[in-house]
Amino acid sequence: MSRFIFIGSDKAFEEKLRLAVAGGLPGELTTFTPDAAAMQPRELLSFVSGDRPEVLILGPGLAVDDALRLATVFDVQFPEISTVLVADGNPDLILQAMRSGIRDLLSPVADIPSIRVLLERACQVFASRFRLEQPGSVQPREQGMIIGVISPKGGVGKTTIATNVAVGLGKMAPMNVVLVDLDLQFGDVASSLYLNPEHTILDAVSNPASQDSMVLKAFLTVHPANIYALCAPMDPVAADFVSANQVTHLLQQLTAQFRYVVVDTGPGLTEHTLAALEHCTDAIWVAGMDVSSVRSLRMGTDVLRKLELLPEHRHVVLNFADTKSGLAVQDVEASLNAPVDIAIPRSKALSYASNRGVPLLQEDIKDPATKGLKSLVERFDPAWREKRRSLHRRAVLQ
């Protein structure tokens, strides 16, 4: 299916477009020379196979006047198609582009991740407009997996685990993963992914977003690792304006749109965490290599067991693991009364990556911690699960 149309003559930019699409956007790119701008939209689309394209990219190599004229005609005849103009923006051009119905401007020297993010946003606009025109055309999809990353005690690297799991899953299912920061007061997902989000979870539970999943998707932040993020509010006070019922509804919306929903919960067992756990298919229980965090996790799971809020699948992760802490894996397992599935060794590379805002799995750095994180991500691959008689096997510290 040709999802994207490019009209231009810049071969280097065309190659960047192809790499951006191949890097995580389903569909194909169809290209035309600038002469195609003289065609009428219906004539142009007759040369494209499959369903109606979603995004029209004009230039570079196409005269600006020709691009604006074609964009105006497309906006009248096919308003649902998102048109992108590739040009260096100036106030006059931006105004002309808006009047012509152009969705966005893209710099000719934009890098591949930036191009991919812009194209994904343009596809979101197409989906929203197309849905408004044909309400019955969108078929319900299979519900996704909700993975809660949980620890009653803070400071055990929970956000680091959550961001790396989301990035790892993004390689398995590009643009089909969303990471939700449910630490509503002091969440670190934005800084851990080096993001400056325009919108937060407070916007995502607002009336327009809660009533339409496509509007909700517009409030998500796209990350270059082919995932979405829904970050915590900038103001800790805003946490009081998000209710547990809103969290429940939000997760229901997201799981209908994404294959994987990763939820980074806050410390303790807050009402928001309990609301999330009620819908989680999997829980990653995180403990550090110290008595207090192991004991806290044991007490937390005991409480959740009494409340009948333990998800169907559990994955116990021992973070900052080493053989010199005075604890052995067997000691942790005895305290938790459950096997440790993944041991992630203490790692300078992991700490450095977290401080940079670039998760370890994003750059695939060779490090013992990388191996542990990849093993954790693998556990959410349905094909991997089908081959296993049991999800649990004792982790071994090297």
HUGIPE-V293786 format. One record per pair of residues at least 4 apart in sequence whose ideal C-beta (glycine too) atoms are under 8 Angstrom apart, sorted by the first residue. I is the first residue (numbers start at 1). J is the second residue. If there is no record, write none. Layout:
i = (I	I)
j = (J	J)
This chain:
i = (1	1	1	1	1	2	2	2	2	2	2	2	2	3	3	3	3	3	3	3	3	3	3	4	4	4	4	4	4	4	4	4	4	4	4	4	5	5	5	5	5	5	5	5	5	5	6	6	6	6	6	6	6	7	7	7	7	7	7	7	7	7	7	7	7	7	8	8	8	8	8	8	8	8	8	8	8	9	9	9	9	9	10	10	10	10	10	11	12	13	13	13	13	13	14	14	15	16	16	16	16	16	17	17	17	17	18	18	19	19	20	20	20	20	20	20	21	21	21	21	21	21	23	23	23	23	24	24	24	24	24	25	25	25	25	25	25	26	27	30	30	30	32	32	32	34	34	34	34	36	37	37	37	37	37	37	37	38	39	39	40	40	41	41	41	41	41	41	42	42	43	44	45	45	45	48	52	52	52	53	54	54	54	54	54	54	55	55	55	55	55	55	55	55	56	56	56	56	56	56	57	57	57	58	58	58	58	58	58	58	58	58	59	59	59	59	59	59	60	60	60	62	62	63	64	64	64	64	65	66	67	67	67	68	68	68	68	68	68	69	69	70	71	71	71	71	71	71	71	72	72	72	73	74	74	74	74	75	75	75	75	76	79	79	80	80	80	80	81	82	82	82	82	82	82	83	83	83	83	84	84	84	84	84	84	84	84	85	85	85	85	85	86	86	86	86	87	87	87	87	88	88	89	89	89	89	89	90	91	92	93	93	94	94	95	96	97	97	98	103	103	104	104	104	106	106	106	106	107	110	110	110	111	112	113	113	114	115	116	116	116	117	117	117	118	119	120	120	120	121	121	121	122	123	124	124	124	124	125	126	127	127	127	128	128	128	128	128	129	130	130	131	131	131	131	134	140	141	141	143	143	144	144	144	144	144	144	144	144	144	145	145	145	145	145	145	145	146	146	146	146	146	146	146	146	146	147	147	147	147	147	147	147	147	147	147	147	148	148	148	148	148	148	148	148	148	148	149	149	149	149	149	149	149	149	149	149	149	149	150	150	150	150	150	150	150	150	150	151	151	151	151	151	151	151	151	151	151	151	152	152	152	152	152	152	152	153	153	153	153	153	153	153	154	154	155	155	156	156	156	156	156	156	157	157	157	157	157	157	158	158	158	158	159	159	159	159	159	159	159	159	160	160	160	160	160	160	161	161	161	161	161	161	161	161	162	162	162	162	162	162	162	163	163	163	163	163	163	163	163	164	164	164	164	164	164	164	165	165	165	165	165	165	165	166	166	166	166	166	166	166	166	166	167	167	167	167	167	167	167	168	168	168	168	168	168	169	169	169	169	169	169	169	170	170	170	170	170	170	170	171	171	171	172	172	172	173	173	173	174	175	175	175	176	176	176	177	177	177	177	177	177	177	177	178	178	178	178	178	178	178	178	178	178	178	179	179	179	179	179	179	179	179	180	180	180	180	180	180	180	180	180	180	181	181	181	181	181	181	181	181	181	181	182	182	182	182	182	182	182	182	182	182	182	183	183	183	183	183	183	183	183	184	184	184	184	184	184	184	184	184	185	185	185	185	186	186	186	187	187	187	187	188	189	189	189	189	189	189	190	190	190	190	190	190	191	191	192	192	192	193	193	193	193	194	194	194	195	195	195	195	195	197	197	197	198	199	199	199	199	199	199	200	200	200	200	200	200	200	201	201	201	201	201	201	201	202	202	202	202	202	203	203	204	204	204	204	204	204	205	205	205	205	205	205	205	205	206	207	208	208	209	209	209	209	210	210	210	210	210	211	212	213	213	213	213	214	215	216	216	216	216	216	217	217	219	220	220	220	221	221	221	221	222	222	223	223	223	225	225	228	230	232	233	233	233	234	238	242	242	242	243	244	244	244	244	244	245	245	246	247	247	247	247	248	248	248	248	249	250	251	251	251	251	251	252	252	253	254	254	255	255	260	263	263	265	265	265	265	266	266	266	268	269	269	269	269	269	270	271	272	273	274	274	274	275	276	277	277	277	277	277	278	280	281	281	281	282	282	282	282	282	282	283	283	283	283	283	284	284	284	285	285	285	285	285	285	285	286	286	286	287	287	287	287	287	287	287	287	287	287	288	288	288	288	288	289	289	289	289	289	289	289	289	289	290	290	290	291	291	292	293	294	294	294	294	294	295	295	296	297	297	298	298	298	298	299	300	301	301	301	301	302	303	304	304	305	310	313	314	315	315	315	315	315	316	316	316	316	316	316	317	317	317	317	317	317	318	318	318	318	318	318	318	319	320	320	320	321	321	321	321	321	321	321	321	322	322	322	323	323	327	327	328	328	329	329	329	329	329	329	329	330	331	332	332	333	333	333	333	333	336	338	339	339	339	339	340	340	341	341	341	341	341	341	342	342	342	342	342	343	343	343	343	344	344	344	344	344	345	345	345	345	345	347	347	347	347	347	348	349	349	349	349	349	349	350	350	350	350	351	352	353	353	353	353	353	353	354	358	358	360	360	360	360	360	361	361	361	361	364	365	366	367	368	368	369	370	371	372	373	374	375	377	378	379	379	379	380	381	382	383	384	385)
j = (27	28	49	50	51	27	28	29	30	48	49	50	53	21	25	26	27	28	29	53	54	55	123	17	21	25	27	28	29	30	53	54	55	56	57	119	29	30	31	32	44	48	53	55	56	57	14	17	29	30	31	32	57	31	32	33	34	36	37	56	57	58	59	62	67	70	13	14	31	34	57	58	59	60	61	62	86	33	34	60	61	62	14	59	60	61	108	15	16	17	60	61	86	108	18	31	19	20	110	111	112	115	21	29	57	115	22	29	23	112	25	112	113	115	116	119	25	27	28	29	116	119	112	116	174	226	116	170	174	175	226	116	119	120	123	174	175	175	54	47	48	53	36	44	47	61	62	63	66	44	58	62	63	66	67	69	70	66	43	44	44	73	45	70	73	74	77	78	46	77	47	48	52	53	78	53	78	80	81	81	81	82	122	123	126	127	81	82	83	84	119	122	123	126	71	74	81	82	83	84	84	86	106	62	67	70	71	83	84	85	86	102	64	67	85	86	87	108	86	87	108	66	67	67	68	85	87	93	69	70	71	85	87	72	85	96	97	100	102	73	100	74	75	83	85	97	100	101	102	76	100	101	77	78	81	83	101	79	83	100	101	101	101	129	126	129	130	133	126	103	104	122	123	125	126	100	101	102	103	102	103	104	105	106	118	119	122	97	102	104	105	106	105	106	107	108	93	105	106	108	107	108	93	94	97	105	107	94	95	96	97	105	98	105	99	100	102	105	102	122	125	118	121	122	110	114	115	118	114	114	115	118	115	116	117	224	118	119	120	224	226	121	222	224	122	123	124	175	222	125	218	222	126	127	128	214	217	218	129	130	131	214	217	132	212	214	215	218	133	134	137	135	137	138	214	138	256	256	257	255	256	176	254	255	256	257	258	259	260	261	255	259	260	261	281	282	380	251	255	261	263	276	279	280	281	282	165	260	261	262	263	280	281	282	283	284	380	263	265	273	276	277	280	282	283	284	311	158	159	161	162	165	262	263	264	265	283	284	286	158	265	273	277	283	284	285	286	300	156	158	265	267	285	286	287	293	296	297	300	267	268	269	296	297	299	300	267	287	288	292	293	296	297	158	267	288	293	286	287	288	293	319	320	161	286	288	319	320	344	162	264	265	286	163	181	183	187	188	189	192	264	164	192	319	350	354	359	165	284	286	317	319	344	373	376	166	179	189	262	263	264	284	167	179	189	192	193	264	354	359	168	359	360	361	373	376	377	169	262	284	373	376	377	380	170	177	178	179	225	227	229	260	262	171	223	225	227	359	361	362	172	361	373	374	376	377	173	177	227	260	262	377	380	174	175	177	223	225	226	227	225	226	361	377	380	381	177	259	260	226	226	227	228	258	259	260	226	227	228	258	259	260	261	262	220	227	228	229	230	254	257	258	260	261	262	189	193	227	228	229	230	262	264	201	229	230	250	251	254	261	262	263	264	187	188	189	190	201	229	230	231	232	264	187	201	232	247	263	264	265	266	272	273	276	187	188	189	232	264	265	266	267	201	232	233	236	238	239	242	266	272	232	236	239	266	232	236	266	231	232	264	266	192	193	195	229	231	232	264	195	196	197	229	231	232	195	357	354	357	359	223	229	357	359	356	357	358	221	223	229	231	357	221	229	231	221	203	204	218	219	220	221	204	230	231	232	233	234	238	205	230	231	232	233	242	250	206	233	238	241	242	209	219	209	216	219	220	230	250	209	210	242	243	246	247	249	250	210	211	212	215	215	216	218	219	216	246	249	250	253	215	216	217	253	256	257	218	219	220	250	253	254	257	228	257	230	228	229	230	228	229	230	231	227	228	227	228	229	359	362	258	254	239	238	239	242	238	242	246	247	272	247	248	271	272	274	275	249	275	250	251	272	275	276	252	275	278	279	253	254	255	261	263	276	279	256	279	257	258	261	261	279	380	276	280	270	272	273	276	270	272	273	273	273	274	300	303	304	274	275	276	277	278	307	309	279	280	283	304	309	310	311	309	311	311	312	313	311	312	313	314	315	380	310	311	313	314	315	315	317	376	297	301	314	315	316	317	336	297	317	319	293	294	296	297	316	317	318	319	332	336	293	294	318	319	320	318	319	320	321	322	325	327	332	346	294	325	327	295	327	296	297	298	327	332	335	336	299	335	300	301	336	302	335	336	337	303	304	305	310	336	338	306	307	309	310	310	314	391	338	341	342	376	379	391	336	338	339	340	341	342	340	341	342	343	344	376	329	332	340	342	343	344	395	344	344	345	346	325	329	343	344	345	346	395	397	345	346	397	328	397	331	332	332	397	333	340	343	394	395	396	397	334	335	336	340	337	338	339	340	394	340	392	392	393	394	395	394	395	376	379	391	392	393	395	372	375	376	379	395	372	395	396	397	350	369	372	373	376	368	369	372	397	398	351	360	367	368	369	352	353	360	365	367	369	370	354	360	367	369	355	356	358	359	360	362	363	365	359	362	363	365	367	369	370	373	370	373	374	377	370	370	370	371	372	398	373	374	375	376	377	378	379	381	384	384	385	391	384	385	386	387	388	391)
